[in-house]
């Protein structure tokens, strides 16, 4: 609890005690009216002085019509009419509602505050042979920093020595630590758990991951959703209207009906209390704030509530392929031997490719997964544009593309599957082929399925790959459509067409594009909602995107959409509930059937209920568990299993 909350709670407690004393003494006829007035008056001043002062200051600035003005006029009027208890009760319960609001905001800020704690306080830099603690802003690119166990990684960089486990939960929402070692890239904001790491910085602090995240979070409240803008406009016109309506209610009926003014003034004051738009003004921004905070718990950064609202209306999700649905790294997916076993063919290919560091060669060696006995390899000859010839264990082995088989006049069976094919021959006879593909992310298929389940109508993939490869991956993942062999400019054109088609069939439907590369930045900017894969994505993509996934798991997209829809659902519930109650009680108040106590419920009671409902936006544990299950899903036939 903050100091401000504690002080308000102390004031509420003191005012409530005096209020209760005044109520008890008023039951006894012999109690002096002056004593009762004094108790209620002191209670009123204790609990309401700040509201009265705000109303006075706003009037001086020409902004009279707000809830402070309404509360001051209504409660002061109640005192003038002798309704002391009701005047204090309205102010007391209003402040209780304010305390609930403050508490709810504090609670919703906890996840944001935890995120803000990722800012490192210092960096350990090696200078003149000594380790010096300096401000992260003072560290230049290329300097060596040391991160001890328990410290945060202050700046992005590359590990030059050391091995450790990093806690990335504040950035990604993932509970499992990430193992890192020499040669690996690390991002700022993570906590070093075990070993000492020496890191060569690759960015200045202002350009590092942690600085960009903090900037996104700090500025997220500036971009308001339509619902928030509606409430702002609504309150601006609504408040003066109800003030003049109350003035008319207090003057015209008693004049026309020839009745005492006091009863109609009381109705007008009750009308003013009821009319306070607190529930809307407080709960709607709080709901969006809670939704953004809840999303951050899942490792999803939303740059503003307007993007959260757009995400809730998403009907079409368009994906880039490489780095988004696939890992952007090669893996052996199929082995078709002729005259030998799969293991024997894979072993021959691994030995033949041992000399090379090409991604294709590395994928074959990874699939083999055993130590290579270099003494068995002789006379390696690279045939440019074709492949390699080598003597392995006394056998002449050829490994390469179809051109190599044709050049060496090997009678082979061409592979009809999509992907990169490595053909092999032993002593002039065809030995089979190995199919290598861009590895699909473990949760990609689950991500598409989750999107369908949560109501996304169409999933589309855009890729520069060949049609055979693109269509194969689209079919494997369950995508509705795939457009292949596209240049970056072609992707923008296809998104334009998809947007046009979407807007023809749906007035509110939105299109989200998910990408990670620098060539995705134009498309991210053009889509209704641009989503960047933040962990491995480029700075340009993160800058252009509206939403950033802090890991490279596409299953987070469905979780983000569900959080957005839950948030918008809460917003609509609060709008309907608050306006519905207001209209009903306003009518009853104008007709004289609602007292100040009913007005208290219509104002403070509705506000408290709406605030408590808004806090639900923070509860995202269900979505975290769903996403975690999807991320843990592995393909039933992994590349290693297929190779075996």
CORZINOR-V885936 format. One record per backbone hydrogen bond with DSSP energy under -1.0 kcal/mol. CO is the residue of the C=O (numbers start at 0). NH is the residue of the N-H. E is the energy in kcal/mol with one decimal. If there is no record, write none. Layout:
co | nh | e
CO | NH | E
CO | NH | E
This chain:
co | nh | e
1 | 5 | -2.3
2 | 6 | -2.6
3 | 7 | -2.2
4 | 8 | -2.4
5 | 9 | -2.2
6 | 10 | -2.3
7 | 11 | -2.7
8 | 12 | -2.4
9 | 13 | -2.6
10 | 14 | -2.9
11 | 15 | -2.5
12 | 16 | -2.1
13 | 17 | -2.1
14 | 18 | -2.6
15 | 19 | -2.7
16 | 20 | -2.3
17 | 21 | -2.6
18 | 22 | -2.4
19 | 23 | -2.3
20 | 24 | -2.7
21 | 25 | -1.9
23 | 26 | -1.1
24 | 27 | -1.5
27 | 30 | -1.4
31 | 35 | -1.9
32 | 36 | -2.8
33 | 37 | -2.5
34 | 38 | -2.6
35 | 39 | -2.5
36 | 40 | -3.0
37 | 41 | -2.9
38 | 42 | -2.2
39 | 43 | -2.5
40 | 44 | -2.3
41 | 45 | -2.7
42 | 46 | -2.2
43 | 47 | -2.2
44 | 48 | -1.7
47 | 51 | -2.3
48 | 52 | -2.4
49 | 53 | -2.3
50 | 54 | -2.4
51 | 55 | -2.2
52 | 56 | -2.6
53 | 57 | -2.5
54 | 58 | -2.0
55 | 59 | -2.0
56 | 60 | -1.4
57 | 62 | -3.4
58 | 61 | -1.3
63 | 65 | -1.8
65 | 69 | -2.0
66 | 70 | -2.6
67 | 71 | -2.2
68 | 72 | -2.6
69 | 73 | -2.3
70 | 74 | -2.4
71 | 75 | -2.4
72 | 76 | -2.2
73 | 77 | -1.8
74 | 78 | -1.9
75 | 79 | -2.2
76 | 80 | -2.0
77 | 82 | -2.7
78 | 81 | -1.4
81 | 83 | -1.6
82 | 86 | -2.1
83 | 87 | -2.5
84 | 88 | -2.6
85 | 89 | -2.4
86 | 90 | -1.6
87 | 91 | -3.2
88 | 92 | -2.8
89 | 93 | -1.9
90 | 94 | -2.0
91 | 95 | -1.9
92 | 96 | -2.1
93 | 97 | -2.0
94 | 98 | -2.4
95 | 99 | -2.3
96 | 100 | -2.3
97 | 101 | -2.6
98 | 102 | -2.8
99 | 103 | -2.7
100 | 104 | -2.7
101 | 105 | -2.4
102 | 106 | -2.4
103 | 107 | -2.5
104 | 108 | -1.9
106 | 109 | -1.0
108 | 112 | -4.0
109 | 113 | -2.8
110 | 114 | -1.6
111 | 115 | -2.5
112 | 116 | -1.5
114 | 117 | -1.6
115 | 118 | -1.6
122 | 133 | -2.5
123 | 145 | -2.5
124 | 131 | -3.0
126 | 129 | -1.6
129 | 126 | -3.0
131 | 124 | -3.1
133 | 122 | -2.4
134 | 137 | -2.5
135 | 138 | -1.4
139 | 142 | -1.6
142 | 200 | -2.4
143 | 125 | -2.1
144 | 198 | -3.0
146 | 196 | -2.3
147 | 150 | -2.2
150 | 191 | -3.0
152 | 188 | -2.8
155 | 201 | -1.9
156 | 185 | -2.9
157 | 199 | -3.0
158 | 182 | -2.9
160 | 197 | -2.6
163 | 179 | -2.9
164 | 192 | -2.6
165 | 177 | -2.8
166 | 190 | -2.1
167 | 170 | -1.3
167 | 171 | -2.9
168 | 172 | -1.9
177 | 165 | -2.9
179 | 163 | -2.1
180 | 183 | -2.0
183 | 158 | -2.6
185 | 156 | -2.2
189 | 152 | -3.0
190 | 166 | -3.0
191 | 149 | -4.1
196 | 146 | -2.8
197 | 159 | -2.9
197 | 160 | -1.3
198 | 144 | -3.0
199 | 157 | -2.4
200 | 141 | -1.7
203 | 206 | -1.2
204 | 207 | -1.3
207 | 211 | -2.0
208 | 212 | -2.4
209 | 213 | -2.4
210 | 214 | -2.0
211 | 215 | -2.2
212 | 216 | -2.5
213 | 217 | -2.6
214 | 218 | -1.6
218 | 221 | -1.3
222 | 304 | -1.1
222 | 305 | -1.3
224 | 228 | -2.3
225 | 229 | -2.5
226 | 230 | -1.9
227 | 231 | -2.1
228 | 232 | -2.5
229 | 233 | -3.0
230 | 234 | -2.8
231 | 235 | -1.6
232 | 236 | -1.6
233 | 237 | -2.9
234 | 238 | -1.8
236 | 240 | -1.2
237 | 241 | -2.3
238 | 242 | -2.0
239 | 243 | -2.2
240 | 244 | -2.2
241 | 245 | -2.5
242 | 246 | -2.0
243 | 247 | -2.4
244 | 248 | -2.3
245 | 249 | -1.9
246 | 250 | -1.1
247 | 251 | -2.4
250 | 254 | -1.1
251 | 255 | -2.9
252 | 256 | -3.3
253 | 258 | -1.4
260 | 264 | -2.7
261 | 265 | -2.2
262 | 266 | -1.8
263 | 267 | -2.3
264 | 268 | -2.7
265 | 269 | -2.6
266 | 270 | -2.6
267 | 271 | -1.9
268 | 272 | -2.1
269 | 273 | -2.5
270 | 274 | -1.9
272 | 275 | -1.0
276 | 280 | -2.6
277 | 281 | -2.9
278 | 282 | -1.8
279 | 283 | -1.6
281 | 285 | -1.4
282 | 286 | -2.2
283 | 287 | -1.9
284 | 288 | -2.6
285 | 289 | -2.6
286 | 290 | -2.3
287 | 291 | -2.6
288 | 292 | -2.4
289 | 293 | -2.9
290 | 294 | -2.3
291 | 295 | -1.9
292 | 296 | -1.2
294 | 299 | -2.2
295 | 298 | -1.5
298 | 549 | -3.0
300 | 547 | -2.6
303 | 307 | -1.3
304 | 308 | -2.3
305 | 309 | -2.0
306 | 310 | -2.4
307 | 311 | -1.6
310 | 313 | -1.5
312 | 509 | -1.9
314 | 456 | -1.2
314 | 457 | -2.0
315 | 511 | -2.8
316 | 459 | -2.4
317 | 513 | -3.0
318 | 461 | -3.2
320 | 323 | -1.7
320 | 324 | -2.0
320 | 325 | -2.2
324 | 440 | -2.5
328 | 438 | -2.9
330 | 436 | -2.5
333 | 434 | -3.2
335 | 432 | -1.9
340 | 344 | -2.1
341 | 345 | -2.7
342 | 346 | -2.0
343 | 347 | -2.1
344 | 348 | -2.2
345 | 349 | -2.3
346 | 350 | -2.3
347 | 351 | -2.3
348 | 352 | -2.1
352 | 355 | -1.4
357 | 361 | -2.7
358 | 362 | -2.0
359 | 363 | -1.6
360 | 364 | -2.2
361 | 365 | -2.4
362 | 366 | -2.1
363 | 367 | -1.9
364 | 368 | -2.6
371 | 373 | -1.1
372 | 375 | -2.0
373 | 376 | -1.5
375 | 392 | -2.2
377 | 390 | -3.1
380 | 388 | -2.8
382 | 385 | -2.4
382 | 386 | -2.4
385 | 400 | -2.5
386 | 382 | -2.8
387 | 398 | -2.4
388 | 380 | -3.2
389 | 396 | -3.3
390 | 377 | -2.7
391 | 394 | -1.7
394 | 391 | -3.0
395 | 426 | -3.1
396 | 389 | -2.1
397 | 424 | -2.0
398 | 387 | -2.8
399 | 422 | -3.4
400 | 404 | -1.3
401 | 405 | -2.2
402 | 406 | -2.7
403 | 407 | -2.1
404 | 409 | -3.3
405 | 408 | -1.2
409 | 411 | -1.0
419 | 435 | -3.1
421 | 433 | -2.5
422 | 399 | -2.2
423 | 430 | -3.1
424 | 397 | -2.8
425 | 428 | -1.6
428 | 425 | -2.6
430 | 337 | -2.2
431 | 423 | -2.5
432 | 335 | -2.8
433 | 421 | -2.6
434 | 332 | -2.4
434 | 333 | -1.4
435 | 419 | -2.9
436 | 330 | -2.2
438 | 326 | -3.5
440 | 443 | -1.6
442 | 446 | -2.4
443 | 447 | -2.0
444 | 448 | -2.1
445 | 449 | -2.6
446 | 450 | -2.1
447 | 451 | -2.1
448 | 452 | -2.2
449 | 453 | -2.0
450 | 455 | -2.4
451 | 454 | -1.4
457 | 316 | -2.4
458 | 479 | -1.4
458 | 480 | -1.6
459 | 318 | -3.3
460 | 482 | -3.0
462 | 485 | -1.8
464 | 484 | -2.4
465 | 469 | -2.6
466 | 470 | -2.8
467 | 471 | -1.7
468 | 472 | -2.1
469 | 473 | -2.4
470 | 474 | -2.3
471 | 475 | -2.3
472 | 476 | -2.2
473 | 477 | -1.1
473 | 478 | -2.4
480 | 460 | -1.8
482 | 462 | -2.2
486 | 490 | -1.7
487 | 491 | -1.4
488 | 492 | -1.8
489 | 493 | -2.5
490 | 494 | -2.3
491 | 495 | -2.2
492 | 496 | -1.9
493 | 497 | -2.4
494 | 498 | -2.7
495 | 499 | -2.2
496 | 500 | -2.4
497 | 501 | -2.4
498 | 502 | -2.6
499 | 503 | -1.2
500 | 504 | -1.3
501 | 505 | -1.7
509 | 314 | -2.6
509 | 315 | -1.8
510 | 528 | -2.0
511 | 317 | -3.4
512 | 530 | -3.3
513 | 319 | -2.4
514 | 532 | -1.9
515 | 537 | -2.5
516 | 519 | -1.7
517 | 520 | -1.1
519 | 523 | -2.7
520 | 524 | -2.0
521 | 525 | -1.4
522 | 526 | -2.1
528 | 512 | -2.4
529 | 545 | -2.5
529 | 546 | -2.4
530 | 514 | -2.2
531 | 533 | -1.2
531 | 548 | -3.3
537 | 541 | -2.0
538 | 542 | -2.5
539 | 543 | -2.1
540 | 544 | -1.6
545 | 302 | -2.3
546 | 531 | -2.7
547 | 300 | -2.9
548 | 533 | -3.1
552 | 555 | -1.7
553 | 556 | -1.8
554 | 558 | -1.2
555 | 559 | -2.5
556 | 560 | -2.4
557 | 561 | -2.5
558 | 562 | -2.2
559 | 563 | -2.5
560 | 564 | -2.6
561 | 565 | -2.4
562 | 566 | -2.5
563 | 567 | -2.5
564 | 568 | -2.2
565 | 569 | -2.2
566 | 570 | -2.4
567 | 571 | -2.5
568 | 572 | -2.4
569 | 573 | -2.4
570 | 574 | -2.3
571 | 575 | -2.6
572 | 576 | -2.7
573 | 577 | -2.7
574 | 578 | -2.4
575 | 579 | -2.3
576 | 580 | -2.4
577 | 581 | -2.3
578 | 582 | -2.6
579 | 583 | -2.0
580 | 584 | -2.8
581 | 585 | -2.9
582 | 586 | -2.1
583 | 587 | -1.9
584 | 588 | -3.0
585 | 589 | -2.4
586 | 590 | -1.7
587 | 592 | -2.8
594 | 598 | -1.9
595 | 599 | -2.3
596 | 600 | -1.8
597 | 601 | -2.6
598 | 602 | -1.8
599 | 603 | -1.7
599 | 604 | -1.6
600 | 605 | -1.9
602 | 606 | -1.8
603 | 607 | -2.9
604 | 608 | -2.3
605 | 609 | -2.7
606 | 610 | -2.7
607 | 611 | -2.7
608 | 612 | -2.1
609 | 613 | -2.3
610 | 614 | -2.0
613 | 616 | -1.9
614 | 617 | -1.9
615 | 618 | -1.3
617 | 619 | -1.2
619 | 623 | -2.3
620 | 624 | -2.3
621 | 625 | -2.2
622 | 626 | -2.5
623 | 627 | -2.4
624 | 628 | -2.3
625 | 629 | -2.0
626 | 630 | -2.7
627 | 631 | -1.4
637 | 641 | -2.8
638 | 642 | -2.5
639 | 643 | -1.6
